[in-house]
Amino acid sequence: MVRVMKYENAHGRTPKDMNEVRANHPGYDIESTDVSGEIRYIEVKSLRGDWGRKGVKVTLTQIETGEKYQRQFWLYVVERAEVESEAKVIPIQNPVGLVDEFYYDDSWRQLIDDEAKVD
């Protein structure tokens, strides 16, 4: 959160931490306003290391918020977030609108009941 707040300030926007405004704020973490009054609704995902194949988790509430705000909704992935000198902020505008397919990884196997299993 701190890295993204600094990033927004450095880019001439005024960020507001929504978790300070209301605990458990659903759908996004930061509202950031530019000089023209345009608002970015930002969901922040921080990683200890580099952004890899495992990806970042987005909840259904965050997806719904992305559908609602579309181009005003941003996903900010922060790589190496724990080390300020190495942290990298990756902003993605309208991430929900960019998705055109979903993949179900092998963790879904656990949902298959015994009758549905075919050897």
Backbone as XML, in Angstrom:
<?xml version="1.0"?>
<chain id="A" units="angstrom">
  <residue number="1" name="MET">
    <atom name="N" x="0.830" y="-1.189" z="0.000"/>
    <atom name="CA" x="0.000" y="0.000" z="0.000"/>
    <atom name="C" x="0.878" y="1.258" z="0.000"/>
  </residue>
  <residue number="2" name="VAL">
    <atom name="N" x="1.898" y="1.245" z="0.828"/>
    <atom name="CA" x="2.778" y="2.403" z="0.928"/>
    <atom name="C" x="3.449" y="2.674" z="-0.413"/>
  </residue>
  <residue number="3" name="ARG">
    <atom name="N" x="3.899" y="1.621" z="-1.082"/>
    <atom name="CA" x="4.573" y="1.786" z="-2.381"/>
    <atom name="C" x="3.620" y="2.411" z="-3.412"/>
  </residue>
  <residue number="4" name="VAL">
    <atom name="N" x="2.383" y="1.959" z="-3.438"/>
    <atom name="CA" x="1.412" y="2.475" z="-4.408"/>
    <atom name="C" x="1.028" y="3.908" z="-4.067"/>
  </residue>
  <residue number="5" name="MET">
    <atom name="N" x="0.888" y="4.229" z="-2.808"/>
    <atom name="CA" x="0.580" y="5.604" z="-2.411"/>
    <atom name="C" x="1.704" y="6.537" z="-2.884"/>
  </residue>
  <residue number="6" name="LYS">
    <atom name="N" x="2.955" y="6.131" z="-2.705"/>
    <atom name="CA" x="4.095" y="6.930" z="-3.164"/>
    <atom name="C" x="4.090" y="7.038" z="-4.686"/>
  </residue>
  <residue number="7" name="TYR">
    <atom name="N" x="3.789" y="5.944" z="-5.360"/>
    <atom name="CA" x="3.733" y="5.922" z="-6.825"/>
    <atom name="C" x="2.692" y="6.921" z="-7.327"/>
  </residue>
  <residue number="8" name="GLU">
    <atom name="N" x="1.528" y="6.898" z="-6.731"/>
    <atom name="CA" x="0.452" y="7.798" z="-7.139"/>
    <atom name="C" x="0.852" y="9.261" z="-6.908"/>
  </residue>
  <residue number="9" name="ASN">
    <atom name="N" x="1.413" y="9.560" z="-5.762"/>
    <atom name="CA" x="1.875" y="10.919" z="-5.477"/>
    <atom name="C" x="2.923" y="11.371" z="-6.494"/>
  </residue>
  <residue number="10" name="ALA">
    <atom name="N" x="3.854" y="10.487" z="-6.818"/>
    <atom name="CA" x="4.911" y="10.809" z="-7.771"/>
    <atom name="C" x="4.369" y="11.077" z="-9.172"/>
  </residue>
  <residue number="11" name="HIS">
    <atom name="N" x="3.172" y="10.542" z="-9.464"/>
    <atom name="CA" x="2.568" y="10.732" z="-10.778"/>
    <atom name="C" x="1.464" y="11.801" z="-10.763"/>
  </residue>
  <residue number="12" name="GLY">
    <atom name="N" x="1.500" y="12.652" z="-9.736"/>
    <atom name="CA" x="0.611" y="13.807" z="-9.691"/>
    <atom name="C" x="-0.817" y="13.522" z="-9.278"/>
  </residue>
  <residue number="13" name="ARG">
    <atom name="N" x="-1.047" y="12.362" z="-8.687"/>
    <atom name="CA" x="-2.386" y="12.031" z="-8.221"/>
    <atom name="C" x="-2.419" y="12.054" z="-6.689"/>
  </residue>
  <residue number="14" name="THR">
    <atom name="N" x="-3.622" y="12.193" z="-6.143"/>
    <atom name="CA" x="-3.801" y="12.229" z="-4.698"/>
    <atom name="C" x="-4.502" y="10.951" z="-4.259"/>
  </residue>
  <residue number="15" name="PRO">
    <atom name="N" x="-3.753" y="10.025" z="-3.657"/>
    <atom name="CA" x="-4.351" y="8.754" z="-3.238"/>
    <atom name="C" x="-4.953" y="8.820" z="-1.841"/>
  </residue>
  <residue number="16" name="LYS">
    <atom name="N" x="-5.996" y="8.020" z="-1.648"/>
    <atom name="CA" x="-6.634" y="7.896" z="-0.337"/>
    <atom name="C" x="-6.751" y="6.405" z="-0.026"/>
  </residue>
  <residue number="17" name="ASP">
    <atom name="N" x="-6.177" y="5.991" z="1.106"/>
    <atom name="CA" x="-6.237" y="4.599" z="1.549"/>
    <atom name="C" x="-7.642" y="4.310" z="2.061"/>
  </residue>
  <residue number="18" name="MET">
    <atom name="N" x="-8.394" y="3.509" z="1.325"/>
    <atom name="CA" x="-9.781" y="3.241" z="1.685"/>
    <atom name="C" x="-9.898" y="2.371" z="2.928"/>
  </residue>
  <residue number="19" name="ASN">
    <atom name="N" x="-8.838" y="1.654" z="3.277"/>
    <atom name="CA" x="-8.860" y="0.852" z="4.496"/>
    <atom name="C" x="-8.842" y="1.748" z="5.733"/>
  </residue>
  <residue number="20" name="GLU">
    <atom name="N" x="-8.300" y="2.966" z="5.598"/>
    <atom name="CA" x="-8.328" y="3.926" z="6.703"/>
    <atom name="C" x="-9.691" y="4.606" z="6.807"/>
  </residue>
  <residue number="21" name="VAL">
    <atom name="N" x="-10.379" y="4.714" z="5.678"/>
    <atom name="CA" x="-11.710" y="5.333" z="5.659"/>
    <atom name="C" x="-12.745" y="4.385" z="6.245"/>
  </residue>
  <residue number="22" name="ARG">
    <atom name="N" x="-12.669" y="3.126" z="5.822"/>
    <atom name="CA" x="-13.628" y="2.129" z="6.290"/>
    <atom name="C" x="-12.945" y="0.763" z="6.304"/>
  </residue>
  <residue number="23" name="ALA">
    <atom name="N" x="-12.959" y="0.088" z="7.443"/>
    <atom name="CA" x="-12.358" y="-1.233" z="7.558"/>
    <atom name="C" x="-13.047" y="-2.204" z="6.603"/>
  </residue>
  <residue number="24" name="ASN">
    <atom name="N" x="-12.302" y="-3.109" z="6.058"/>
    <atom name="CA" x="-12.819" y="-4.129" z="5.131"/>
    <atom name="C" x="-13.535" y="-3.515" z="3.938"/>
  </residue>
  <residue number="25" name="HIS">
    <atom name="N" x="-12.946" y="-2.482" z="3.374"/>
    <atom name="CA" x="-13.536" y="-1.844" z="2.195"/>
    <atom name="C" x="-13.496" y="-2.839" z="1.036"/>
  </residue>
  <residue number="26" name="PRO">
    <atom name="N" x="-14.631" y="-3.193" z="0.474"/>
    <atom name="CA" x="-14.654" y="-4.227" z="-0.566"/>
    <atom name="C" x="-14.304" y="-3.703" z="-1.956"/>
  </residue>
  <residue number="27" name="GLY">
    <atom name="N" x="-13.594" y="-4.510" z="-2.701"/>
    <atom name="CA" x="-13.414" y="-4.246" z="-4.120"/>
    <atom name="C" x="-12.160" y="-3.518" z="-4.537"/>
  </residue>
  <residue number="28" name="TYR">
    <atom name="N" x="-11.650" y="-2.638" z="-3.702"/>
    <atom name="CA" x="-10.409" y="-1.940" z="-4.036"/>
    <atom name="C" x="-9.818" y="-1.339" z="-2.765"/>
  </residue>
  <residue number="29" name="ASP">
    <atom name="N" x="-8.533" y="-0.974" z="-2.841"/>
    <atom name="CA" x="-7.808" y="-0.495" z="-1.669"/>
    <atom name="C" x="-7.602" y="1.013" z="-1.635"/>
  </residue>
  <residue number="30" name="ILE">
    <atom name="N" x="-7.474" y="1.624" z="-2.827"/>
    <atom name="CA" x="-7.111" y="3.038" z="-2.905"/>
    <atom name="C" x="-8.001" y="3.749" z="-3.918"/>
  </residue>
  <residue number="31" name="GLU">
    <atom name="N" x="-8.436" y="4.961" z="-3.564"/>
    <atom name="CA" x="-9.039" y="5.884" z="-4.525"/>
    <atom name="C" x="-7.992" y="6.958" z="-4.776"/>
  </residue>
  <residue number="32" name="SER">
    <atom name="N" x="-7.659" y="7.176" z="-6.030"/>
    <atom name="CA" x="-6.639" y="8.157" z="-6.363"/>
    <atom name="C" x="-7.198" y="9.121" z="-7.400"/>
  </residue>
  <residue number="33" name="THR">
    <atom name="N" x="-7.093" y="10.404" z="-7.111"/>
    <atom name="CA" x="-7.691" y="11.434" z="-7.961"/>
    <atom name="C" x="-6.611" y="12.281" z="-8.612"/>
  </residue>
  <residue number="34" name="ASP">
    <atom name="N" x="-6.775" y="12.541" z="-9.928"/>
    <atom name="CA" x="-5.831" y="13.424" z="-10.617"/>
    <atom name="C" x="-6.352" y="14.856" z="-10.605"/>
  </residue>
  <residue number="35" name="VAL">
    <atom name="N" x="-5.594" y="15.784" z="-11.190"/>
    <atom name="CA" x="-5.961" y="17.198" z="-11.133"/>
    <atom name="C" x="-7.269" y="17.506" z="-11.863"/>
  </residue>
  <residue number="36" name="SER">
    <atom name="N" x="-7.643" y="16.663" z="-12.817"/>
    <atom name="CA" x="-8.905" y="16.888" z="-13.543"/>
    <atom name="C" x="-10.112" y="16.327" z="-12.795"/>
  </residue>
  <residue number="37" name="GLY">
    <atom name="N" x="-9.849" y="15.609" z="-11.682"/>
    <atom name="CA" x="-10.928" y="15.027" z="-10.892"/>
    <atom name="C" x="-11.232" y="13.576" z="-11.224"/>
  </residue>
  <residue number="38" name="GLU">
    <atom name="N" x="-10.510" y="13.015" z="-12.208"/>
    <atom name="CA" x="-10.739" y="11.607" z="-12.555"/>
    <atom name="C" x="-10.219" y="10.714" z="-11.430"/>
  </residue>
  <residue number="39" name="ILE">
    <atom name="N" x="-11.003" y="9.695" z="-11.108"/>
    <atom name="CA" x="-10.675" y="8.789" z="-10.004"/>
    <atom name="C" x="-10.213" y="7.446" z="-10.545"/>
  </residue>
  <residue number="40" name="ARG">
    <atom name="N" x="-9.166" y="6.925" z="-9.910"/>
    <atom name="CA" x="-8.729" y="5.549" z="-10.135"/>
    <atom name="C" x="-9.150" y="4.750" z="-8.904"/>
  </residue>
  <residue number="41" name="TYR">
    <atom name="N" x="-9.799" y="3.620" z="-9.143"/>
    <atom name="CA" x="-10.123" y="2.677" z="-8.075"/>
    <atom name="C" x="-9.080" y="1.582" z="-8.187"/>
  </residue>
  <residue number="42" name="ILE">
    <atom name="N" x="-8.189" y="1.511" z="-7.216"/>
    <atom name="CA" x="-6.996" y="0.672" z="-7.319"/>
    <atom name="C" x="-7.053" y="-0.492" z="-6.340"/>
  </residue>
  <residue number="43" name="GLU">
    <atom name="N" x="-6.897" y="-1.694" z="-6.873"/>
    <atom name="CA" x="-6.709" y="-2.888" z="-6.054"/>
    <atom name="C" x="-5.213" y="-3.183" z="-6.051"/>
  </residue>
  <residue number="44" name="VAL">
    <atom name="N" x="-4.637" y="-3.351" z="-4.866"/>
    <atom name="CA" x="-3.198" y="-3.573" z="-4.721"/>
    <atom name="C" x="-2.924" y="-5.026" z="-4.357"/>
  </residue>
  <residue number="45" name="LYS">
    <atom name="N" x="-1.995" y="-5.631" z="-5.091"/>
    <atom name="CA" x="-1.517" y="-6.977" z="-4.775"/>
    <atom name="C" x="-0.002" y="-6.905" z="-4.624"/>
  </residue>
  <residue number="46" name="SER">
    <atom name="N" x="0.501" y="-7.240" z="-3.442"/>
    <atom name="CA" x="1.930" y="-7.169" z="-3.164"/>
    <atom name="C" x="2.546" y="-8.556" z="-3.126"/>
  </residue>
  <residue number="47" name="LEU">
    <atom name="N" x="3.746" y="-8.637" z="-3.645"/>
    <atom name="CA" x="4.480" y="-9.899" z="-3.680"/>
    <atom name="C" x="5.851" y="-9.717" z="-3.033"/>
  </residue>
  <residue number="48" name="ARG">
    <atom name="N" x="6.321" y="-10.745" z="-2.369"/>
    <atom name="CA" x="7.667" y="-10.693" z="-1.786"/>
    <atom name="C" x="8.737" y="-10.731" z="-2.871"/>
  </residue>
  <residue number="49" name="GLY">
    <atom name="N" x="8.476" y="-11.498" z="-3.901"/>
    <atom name="CA" x="9.443" y="-11.646" z="-4.986"/>
    <atom name="C" x="8.882" y="-11.128" z="-6.288"/>
  </residue>
  <residue number="50" name="ASP">
    <atom name="N" x="9.324" y="-11.773" z="-7.381"/>
    <atom name="CA" x="8.847" y="-11.385" z="-8.704"/>
    <atom name="C" x="7.487" y="-12.000" z="-8.995"/>
  </residue>
  <residue number="51" name="TRP">
    <atom name="N" x="6.762" y="-11.362" z="-9.862"/>
    <atom name="CA" x="5.454" y="-11.830" z="-10.303"/>
    <atom name="C" x="5.685" y="-13.021" z="-11.215"/>
  </residue>
  <residue number="52" name="GLY">
    <atom name="N" x="5.288" y="-14.190" z="-10.749"/>
    <atom name="CA" x="5.550" y="-15.412" z="-11.499"/>
    <atom name="C" x="4.287" y="-16.070" z="-12.029"/>
  </residue>
  <residue number="53" name="ARG">
    <atom name="N" x="4.452" y="-17.312" z="-12.456"/>
    <atom name="CA" x="3.345" y="-18.064" z="-13.061"/>
    <atom name="C" x="2.172" y="-18.266" z="-12.118"/>
  </residue>
  <residue number="54" name="LYS">
    <atom name="N" x="2.446" y="-18.305" z="-10.821"/>
    <atom name="CA" x="1.358" y="-18.495" z="-9.860"/>
    <atom name="C" x="0.373" y="-17.323" z="-9.914"/>
  </residue>
  <residue number="55" name="GLY">
    <atom name="N" x="0.858" y="-16.133" z="-10.247"/>
    <atom name="CA" x="-0.019" y="-14.973" z="-10.390"/>
    <atom name="C" x="-0.414" y="-14.343" z="-9.074"/>
  </residue>
  <residue number="56" name="VAL">
    <atom name="N" x="-1.463" y="-13.559" z="-9.129"/>
    <atom name="CA" x="-2.029" y="-12.915" z="-7.949"/>
    <atom name="C" x="-3.511" y="-13.254" z="-7.894"/>
  </residue>
  <residue number="57" name="LYS">
    <atom name="N" x="-4.019" y="-13.359" z="-6.694"/>
    <atom name="CA" x="-5.421" y="-13.733" z="-6.486"/>
    <atom name="C" x="-6.310" y="-12.494" z="-6.521"/>
  </residue>
  <residue number="58" name="VAL">
    <atom name="N" x="-7.415" y="-12.591" z="-7.233"/>
    <atom name="CA" x="-8.424" y="-11.544" z="-7.270"/>
    <atom name="C" x="-9.745" y="-12.175" z="-6.843"/>
  </residue>
  <residue number="59" name="THR">
    <atom name="N" x="-10.438" y="-11.534" z="-5.924"/>
    <atom name="CA" x="-11.694" y="-12.078" z="-5.405"/>
    <atom name="C" x="-12.865" y="-11.752" z="-6.328"/>
  </residue>
  <residue number="60" name="LEU">
    <atom name="N" x="-13.973" y="-12.426" z="-6.109"/>
    <atom name="CA" x="-15.187" y="-12.154" z="-6.869"/>
    <atom name="C" x="-15.628" y="-10.701" z="-6.669"/>
  </residue>
  <residue number="61" name="THR">
    <atom name="N" x="-15.531" y="-10.199" z="-5.452"/>
    <atom name="CA" x="-15.894" y="-8.806" z="-5.171"/>
    <atom name="C" x="-15.019" y="-7.847" z="-5.987"/>
  </residue>
  <residue number="62" name="GLN">
    <atom name="N" x="-13.738" y="-8.142" z="-6.089"/>
    <atom name="CA" x="-12.831" y="-7.293" z="-6.869"/>
    <atom name="C" x="-13.154" y="-7.377" z="-8.363"/>
  </residue>
  <residue number="63" name="ILE">
    <atom name="N" x="-13.535" y="-8.545" z="-8.835"/>
    <atom name="CA" x="-13.944" y="-8.693" z="-10.237"/>
    <atom name="C" x="-15.211" y="-7.883" z="-10.494"/>
  </residue>
  <residue number="64" name="GLU">
    <atom name="N" x="-16.168" y="-7.976" z="-9.593"/>
    <atom name="CA" x="-17.413" y="-7.210" z="-9.741"/>
    <atom name="C" x="-17.142" y="-5.705" z="-9.722"/>
  </residue>
  <residue number="65" name="THR">
    <atom name="N" x="-16.221" y="-5.278" z="-8.870"/>
    <atom name="CA" x="-15.853" y="-3.862" z="-8.818"/>
    <atom name="C" x="-15.190" y="-3.448" z="-10.133"/>
  </residue>
  <residue number="66" name="GLY">
    <atom name="N" x="-14.349" y="-4.323" z="-10.675"/>
    <atom name="CA" x="-13.725" y="-4.057" z="-11.965"/>
    <atom name="C" x="-14.741" y="-3.945" z="-13.083"/>
  </residue>
  <residue number="67" name="GLU">
    <atom name="N" x="-15.765" y="-4.789" z="-13.045"/>
    <atom name="CA" x="-16.845" y="-4.705" z="-14.044"/>
    <atom name="C" x="-17.613" y="-3.396" z="-13.911"/>
  </residue>
  <residue number="68" name="LYS">
    <atom name="N" x="-17.813" y="-2.956" z="-12.682"/>
    <atom name="CA" x="-18.566" y="-1.725" z="-12.425"/>
    <atom name="C" x="-17.810" y="-0.488" z="-12.910"/>
  </residue>
  <residue number="69" name="TYR">
    <atom name="N" x="-16.521" y="-0.388" z="-12.566"/>
    <atom name="CA" x="-15.754" y="0.821" z="-12.861"/>
    <atom name="C" x="-14.960" y="0.750" z="-14.167"/>
  </residue>
  <residue number="70" name="GLN">
    <atom name="N" x="-14.807" y="-0.419" z="-14.737"/>
    <atom name="CA" x="-14.138" y="-0.646" z="-16.011"/>
    <atom name="C" x="-12.808" y="0.105" z="-16.127"/>
  </residue>
  <residue number="71" name="ARG">
    <atom name="N" x="-12.724" y="1.132" z="-16.989"/>
    <atom name="CA" x="-11.457" y="1.817" z="-17.259"/>
    <atom name="C" x="-10.954" y="2.621" z="-16.046"/>
  </residue>
  <residue number="72" name="GLN">
    <atom name="N" x="-11.803" y="2.854" z="-15.064"/>
    <atom name="CA" x="-11.363" y="3.538" z="-13.851"/>
    <atom name="C" x="-10.804" y="2.558" z="-12.813"/>
  </residue>
  <residue number="73" name="PHE">
    <atom name="N" x="-10.964" y="1.265" z="-13.066"/>
    <atom name="CA" x="-10.473" y="0.245" z="-12.138"/>
    <atom name="C" x="-9.072" y="-0.173" z="-12.565"/>
  </residue>
  <residue number="74" name="TRP">
    <atom name="N" x="-8.176" y="-0.209" z="-11.604"/>
    <atom name="CA" x="-6.780" y="-0.561" z="-11.866"/>
    <atom name="C" x="-6.332" y="-1.654" z="-10.897"/>
  </residue>
  <residue number="75" name="LEU">
    <atom name="N" x="-5.514" y="-2.559" z="-11.406"/>
    <atom name="CA" x="-4.819" y="-3.549" z="-10.581"/>
    <atom name="C" x="-3.358" y="-3.130" z="-10.556"/>
  </residue>
  <residue number="76" name="TYR">
    <atom name="N" x="-2.828" y="-2.910" z="-9.354"/>
    <atom name="CA" x="-1.420" y="-2.575" z="-9.194"/>
    <atom name="C" x="-0.745" y="-3.776" z="-8.528"/>
  </residue>
  <residue number="77" name="VAL">
    <atom name="N" x="0.155" y="-4.391" z="-9.242"/>
    <atom name="CA" x="0.942" y="-5.494" z="-8.686"/>
    <atom name="C" x="2.285" y="-4.907" z="-8.265"/>
  </residue>
  <residue number="78" name="VAL">
    <atom name="N" x="2.655" y="-5.148" z="-7.017"/>
    <atom name="CA" x="3.922" y="-4.633" z="-6.499"/>
    <atom name="C" x="4.867" y="-5.805" z="-6.278"/>
  </residue>
  <residue number="79" name="GLU">
    <atom name="N" x="5.891" y="-5.881" z="-7.108"/>
    <atom name="CA" x="6.906" y="-6.924" z="-6.966"/>
    <atom name="C" x="7.936" y="-6.494" z="-5.923"/>
  </residue>
  <residue number="80" name="ARG">
    <atom name="N" x="8.507" y="-7.483" z="-5.237"/>
    <atom name="CA" x="9.558" y="-7.242" z="-4.241"/>
    <atom name="C" x="9.158" y="-6.110" z="-3.285"/>
  </residue>
  <residue number="81" name="ALA">
    <atom name="N" x="7.928" y="-6.170" z="-2.827"/>
    <atom name="CA" x="7.325" y="-5.086" z="-2.042"/>
    <atom name="C" x="8.013" y="-4.825" z="-0.707"/>
  </residue>
  <residue number="82" name="GLU">
    <atom name="N" x="8.691" y="-5.812" z="-0.164"/>
    <atom name="CA" x="9.279" y="-5.649" z="1.165"/>
    <atom name="C" x="10.590" y="-4.881" z="1.178"/>
  </residue>
  <residue number="83" name="VAL">
    <atom name="N" x="11.193" y="-4.672" z="0.003"/>
    <atom name="CA" x="12.467" y="-3.962" z="-0.082"/>
    <atom name="C" x="12.257" y="-2.710" z="-0.936"/>
  </residue>
  <residue number="84" name="GLU">
    <atom name="N" x="12.217" y="-1.559" z="-0.293"/>
    <atom name="CA" x="11.862" y="-0.316" z="-0.985"/>
    <atom name="C" x="12.732" y="-0.056" z="-2.205"/>
  </residue>
  <residue number="85" name="SER">
    <atom name="N" x="14.018" y="-0.298" z="-2.106"/>
    <atom name="CA" x="14.919" y="-0.007" z="-3.221"/>
    <atom name="C" x="14.714" y="-0.952" z="-4.400"/>
  </residue>
  <residue number="86" name="GLU">
    <atom name="N" x="14.058" y="-2.092" z="-4.170"/>
    <atom name="CA" x="13.835" y="-3.071" z="-5.239"/>
    <atom name="C" x="12.378" y="-3.153" z="-5.692"/>
  </residue>
  <residue number="87" name="ALA">
    <atom name="N" x="11.473" y="-2.504" z="-4.984"/>
    <atom name="CA" x="10.045" y="-2.606" z="-5.284"/>
    <atom name="C" x="9.741" y="-2.051" z="-6.669"/>
  </residue>
  <residue number="88" name="LYS">
    <atom name="N" x="8.836" y="-2.736" z="-7.359"/>
    <atom name="CA" x="8.415" y="-2.308" z="-8.689"/>
    <atom name="C" x="6.896" y="-2.346" z="-8.741"/>
  </residue>
  <residue number="89" name="VAL">
    <atom name="N" x="6.278" y="-1.218" z="-9.108"/>
    <atom name="CA" x="4.830" y="-1.120" z="-9.218"/>
    <atom name="C" x="4.445" y="-1.326" z="-10.679"/>
  </residue>
  <residue number="90" name="ILE">
    <atom name="N" x="3.535" y="-2.281" z="-10.913"/>
    <atom name="CA" x="3.061" y="-2.579" z="-12.260"/>
    <atom name="C" x="1.562" y="-2.269" z="-12.309"/>
  </residue>
  <residue number="91" name="PRO">
    <atom name="N" x="1.178" y="-1.130" z="-12.914"/>
    <atom name="CA" x="-0.237" y="-0.758" z="-12.992"/>
    <atom name="C" x="-0.903" y="-1.320" z="-14.250"/>
  </residue>
  <residue number="92" name="ILE">
    <atom name="N" x="-2.091" y="-1.892" z="-14.078"/>
    <atom name="CA" x="-2.846" y="-2.445" z="-15.203"/>
    <atom name="C" x="-4.249" y="-1.844" z="-15.174"/>
  </residue>
  <residue number="93" name="GLN">
    <atom name="N" x="-4.582" y="-1.116" z="-16.222"/>
    <atom name="CA" x="-5.898" y="-0.491" z="-16.321"/>
    <atom name="C" x="-6.920" y="-1.490" z="-16.831"/>
  </residue>
  <residue number="94" name="ASN">
    <atom name="N" x="-8.089" y="-1.504" z="-16.207"/>
    <atom name="CA" x="-9.222" y="-2.342" z="-16.611"/>
    <atom name="C" x="-8.834" y="-3.814" z="-16.759"/>
  </residue>
  <residue number="95" name="PRO">
    <atom name="N" x="-8.234" y="-4.408" z="-15.735"/>
    <atom name="CA" x="-7.798" y="-5.802" z="-15.861"/>
    <atom name="C" x="-8.943" y="-6.777" z="-16.108"/>
  </residue>
  <residue number="96" name="VAL">
    <atom name="N" x="-10.106" y="-6.499" z="-15.567"/>
    <atom name="CA" x="-11.257" y="-7.389" z="-15.771"/>
    <atom name="C" x="-11.694" y="-7.336" z="-17.227"/>
  </residue>
  <residue number="97" name="GLY">
    <atom name="N" x="-11.686" y="-6.160" z="-17.811"/>
    <atom name="CA" x="-12.066" y="-6.009" z="-19.211"/>
    <atom name="C" x="-11.081" y="-6.636" z="-20.169"/>
  </residue>
  <residue number="98" name="LEU">
    <atom name="N" x="-9.849" y="-6.839" z="-19.732"/>
    <atom name="CA" x="-8.822" y="-7.440" z="-20.585"/>
    <atom name="C" x="-8.900" y="-8.965" z="-20.626"/>
  </residue>
  <residue number="99" name="VAL">
    <atom name="N" x="-9.601" y="-9.549" z="-19.666"/>
    <atom name="CA" x="-9.689" y="-11.011" z="-19.579"/>
    <atom name="C" x="-10.734" y="-11.520" z="-20.566"/>
  </residue>
  <residue number="100" name="ASP">
    <atom name="N" x="-10.326" y="-12.467" z="-21.408"/>
    <atom name="CA" x="-11.295" y="-13.046" z="-22.340"/>
    <atom name="C" x="-11.437" y="-14.556" z="-22.178"/>
  </residue>
  <residue number="101" name="GLU">
    <atom name="N" x="-10.701" y="-15.105" z="-21.230"/>
    <atom name="CA" x="-10.872" y="-16.527" z="-20.910"/>
    <atom name="C" x="-10.287" y="-16.811" z="-19.536"/>
  </residue>
  <residue number="102" name="PHE">
    <atom name="N" x="-10.731" y="-17.908" z="-18.945"/>
    <atom name="CA" x="-10.254" y="-18.335" z="-17.637"/>
    <atom name="C" x="-9.713" y="-19.750" z="-17.755"/>
  </residue>
  <residue number="103" name="TYR">
    <atom name="N" x="-8.765" y="-20.076" z="-16.886"/>
    <atom name="CA" x="-8.218" y="-21.423" z="-16.834"/>
    <atom name="C" x="-8.481" y="-22.005" z="-15.454"/>
  </residue>
  <residue number="104" name="TYR">
    <atom name="N" x="-8.784" y="-23.273" z="-15.428"/>
    <atom name="CA" x="-8.944" y="-23.984" z="-14.173"/>
    <atom name="C" x="-7.718" y="-24.853" z="-14.002"/>
  </residue>
  <residue number="105" name="ASP">
    <atom name="N" x="-6.921" y="-24.555" z="-12.982"/>
    <atom name="CA" x="-5.709" y="-25.338" z="-12.758"/>
    <atom name="C" x="-6.051" y="-26.645" z="-12.043"/>
  </residue>
  <residue number="106" name="ASP">
    <atom name="N" x="-5.017" y="-27.432" z="-11.765"/>
    <atom name="CA" x="-5.256" y="-28.759" z="-11.198"/>
    <atom name="C" x="-5.795" y="-28.737" z="-9.768"/>
  </residue>
  <residue number="107" name="SER">
    <atom name="N" x="-5.837" y="-27.575" z="-9.124"/>
    <atom name="CA" x="-6.419" y="-27.517" z="-7.775"/>
    <atom name="C" x="-7.922" y="-27.803" z="-7.806"/>
  </residue>
  <residue number="108" name="TRP">
    <atom name="N" x="-8.533" y="-27.696" z="-8.983"/>
    <atom name="CA" x="-9.959" y="-27.981" z="-9.122"/>
    <atom name="C" x="-10.257" y="-29.471" z="-9.005"/>
  </residue>
  <residue number="109" name="ARG">
    <atom name="N" x="-9.256" y="-30.306" z="-9.123"/>
    <atom name="CA" x="-9.457" y="-31.767" z="-9.016"/>
    <atom name="C" x="-10.115" y="-32.155" z="-7.703"/>
  </residue>
  <residue number="110" name="GLN">
    <atom name="N" x="-9.816" y="-31.434" z="-6.661"/>
    <atom name="CA" x="-10.358" y="-31.765" z="-5.345"/>
    <atom name="C" x="-11.873" y="-31.641" z="-5.292"/>
  </residue>
  <residue number="111" name="LEU">
    <atom name="N" x="-12.475" y="-30.958" z="-6.244"/>
    <atom name="CA" x="-13.922" y="-30.780" z="-6.268"/>
    <atom name="C" x="-14.665" y="-31.938" z="-6.935"/>
  </residue>
  <residue number="112" name="ILE">
    <atom name="N" x="-13.933" y="-32.797" z="-7.577"/>
    <atom name="CA" x="-14.554" y="-33.919" z="-8.278"/>
    <atom name="C" x="-14.948" y="-34.985" z="-7.263"/>
  </residue>
  <residue number="113" name="ASP">
    <atom name="N" x="-16.204" y="-35.384" z="-7.291"/>
    <atom name="CA" x="-16.620" y="-36.443" z="-6.369"/>
    <atom name="C" x="-16.189" y="-37.797" z="-6.941"/>
  </residue>
  <residue number="114" name="ASP">
    <atom name="N" x="-16.236" y="-38.827" z="-6.120"/>
    <atom name="CA" x="-15.755" y="-40.153" z="-6.510"/>
    <atom name="C" x="-16.512" y="-40.721" z="-7.694"/>
  </residue>
  <residue number="115" name="GLU">
    <atom name="N" x="-17.793" y="-40.453" z="-7.832"/>
    <atom name="CA" x="-18.584" y="-40.988" z="-8.937"/>
    <atom name="C" x="-18.180" y="-40.371" z="-10.276"/>
  </residue>
  <residue number="116" name="ALA">
    <atom name="N" x="-17.688" y="-39.142" z="-10.244"/>
    <atom name="CA" x="-17.341" y="-38.460" z="-11.487"/>
    <atom name="C" x="-15.955" y="-38.839" z="-11.985"/>
  </residue>
  <residue number="117" name="LYS">
    <atom name="N" x="-15.145" y="-39.467" z="-11.122"/>
    <atom name="CA" x="-13.786" y="-39.831" z="-11.521"/>
    <atom name="C" x="-13.811" y="-40.974" z="-12.523"/>
  </residue>
  <residue number="118" name="VAL">
    <atom name="N" x="-13.047" y="-40.820" z="-13.561"/>
    <atom name="CA" x="-12.935" y="-41.862" z="-14.589"/>
    <atom name="C" x="-11.467" y="-42.236" z="-14.664"/>
  </residue>
  <residue number="119" name="ASP">
    <atom name="N" x="-11.214" y="-43.535" z="-14.602"/>
    <atom name="CA" x="-9.814" y="-43.992" z="-14.671"/>
    <atom name="C" x="-9.348" y="-44.139" z="-16.086"/>
  </residue>
</chain>
